[in-house]
Amino acid sequence: GVLLSFVGAAFVIMGAESTPNIIGSDIFIGALLTLASAACWGLYTVFSKDLLQRHTPLQTTAIALAFGVLFLWPFSIAQVAATPWAEFPITLWLGILYTGLLSIALSYVIWAYGVREIGASQTAVYVNLVPVITFVGAFVLLNKPFFPLQVIGGLIVITGIYLTNRARIKMPVPRY
């Protein structure tokens, strides 16, 4: 189910144009980076399972974010030093706080809670919904077209999620 869902996500991402993405194009490279991101997130989810047995979801999130800062800091220190922080309007600071606290920290804690409660594979497979929700949102909110490969991919993602989690879904057995 996990692999099937990942393949479905690839269909959604690669099918974002009326013609297939040409190898080497910016769209193709972006699609590959998106797929690599989903794979990395899946690995993070699997590897965080052991950590979640010893720590709370909040502690696990704090550890993950601390390591992220530690490893990204050397690549961004020059830009951080050159940023005119005092010139930022209050609305920008509020946006940064909103993004940091709700979009990142809270979502990581909820994700970690899911990994701890239902397992890594059953939780990780849901990351493949991100491109599906994105293309549906683009269609509904931005009036962007959708393409057959995206619809097929979306159905494959949902099927993969169902197959991964079907053991957790209690279906009544009919008695005859």
Backbone hydrogen bonds, N-H to C=O, Kabsch-Sander energy under -0.5 kcal/mol:
donor,donor_aa,acceptor,acceptor_aa,energy
5,S,1,G,-2.4
6,F,2,V,-2.1
7,V,3,L,-2.4
8,G,4,L,-2.3
9,A,5,S,-2.2
10,A,6,F,-2.1
11,F,7,V,-2.1
12,V,8,G,-2.2
13,I,9,A,-2.6
14,M,10,A,-3.1
15,G,11,F,-2.0
16,A,13,I,-1.1
21,N,14,M,-0.6
25,S,22,I,-2.5
29,I,25,S,-2.5
30,G,26,D,-2.5
31,A,27,I,-2.4
32,L,28,F,-2.5
33,L,29,I,-2.4
34,T,30,G,-2.1
35,L,31,A,-2.3
36,A,32,L,-2.6
37,S,33,L,-2.2
38,A,34,T,-2.0
39,A,35,L,-2.3
40,C,36,A,-2.6
41,W,37,S,-2.5
42,G,38,A,-2.1
43,L,39,A,-2.2
44,Y,40,C,-2.7
45,T,41,W,-2.4
46,V,42,G,-2.3
47,F,43,L,-2.8
48,S,44,Y,-1.8
49,K,45,T,-0.6
49,K,46,V,-0.9
51,L,47,F,-0.6
52,L,48,S,-2.2
53,Q,49,K,-0.7
53,Q,50,D,-0.9
54,R,50,D,-0.6
54,R,51,L,-1.1
55,H,51,L,-1.7
60,T,56,T,-2.7
61,T,57,P,-2.3
62,A,58,L,-2.3
63,I,59,Q,-2.4
64,A,60,T,-2.5
65,L,61,T,-2.8
66,A,62,A,-2.3
67,F,63,I,-2.4
68,G,64,A,-2.2
69,V,65,L,-2.5
70,L,66,A,-2.6
71,F,67,F,-2.4
72,L,68,G,-2.0
73,W,69,V,-2.4
75,F,72,L,-1.0
76,S,72,L,-0.9
76,S,73,W,-1.3
77,I,73,W,-1.5
80,V,76,S,-2.6
81,A,77,I,-2.4
82,A,78,A,-1.5
83,T,79,Q,-0.7
83,T,80,V,-0.8
85,W,83,T,-1.9
87,E,84,P,-1.7
88,F,85,W,-1.4
92,L,89,P,-0.7
93,W,89,P,-1.8
94,L,90,I,-2.6
95,G,91,T,-2.0
96,I,92,L,-2.4
97,L,93,W,-2.5
98,Y,94,L,-2.7
99,T,95,G,-2.5
100,G,96,I,-2.8
101,L,97,L,-3.1
102,L,98,Y,-2.1
103,S,98,Y,-1.5
104,I,99,T,-1.4
105,A,100,G,-2.4
106,L,101,L,-2.1
107,S,102,L,-1.1
108,Y,104,I,-2.4
109,V,105,A,-2.2
110,I,106,L,-2.5
111,W,107,S,-2.4
112,A,108,Y,-2.8
113,Y,109,V,-2.4
114,G,110,I,-2.2
115,V,111,W,-2.3
116,R,112,A,-2.5
117,E,113,Y,-2.4
118,I,114,G,-3.0
119,G,114,G,-0.7
119,G,115,V,-1.3
123,T,119,G,-1.3
124,A,120,A,-3.6
125,V,121,S,-1.7
126,Y,123,T,-1.6
127,V,124,A,-1.7
128,N,125,V,-1.3
129,L,126,Y,-2.0
130,V,127,V,-1.4
132,V,128,N,-0.6
133,I,129,L,-3.2
134,T,130,V,-2.3
135,F,131,P,-2.4
136,V,132,V,-2.3
137,G,133,I,-2.8
138,A,134,T,-2.5
139,F,135,F,-1.7
140,V,136,V,-2.7
141,L,137,G,-3.1
142,L,137,G,-0.7
142,L,138,A,-1.0
143,N,139,F,-0.6
144,K,138,A,-2.2
150,Q,147,F,-1.2
151,V,147,F,-1.6
152,I,148,P,-2.6
153,G,149,L,-2.5
154,G,150,Q,-2.6
155,L,151,V,-2.2
156,I,152,I,-2.2
157,V,153,G,-2.6
158,I,154,G,-2.3
159,T,155,L,-2.2
160,G,156,I,-2.7
161,I,157,V,-2.5
162,Y,158,I,-2.4
163,L,159,T,-2.8
164,T,160,G,-2.2
165,N,161,I,-1.9
166,R,162,Y,-1.2
168,R,165,N,-1.5
169,I,165,N,-0.8
169,I,166,R,-0.7
170,K,168,R,-0.7
171,M,169,I,-0.8
176,Y,174,P,-0.5
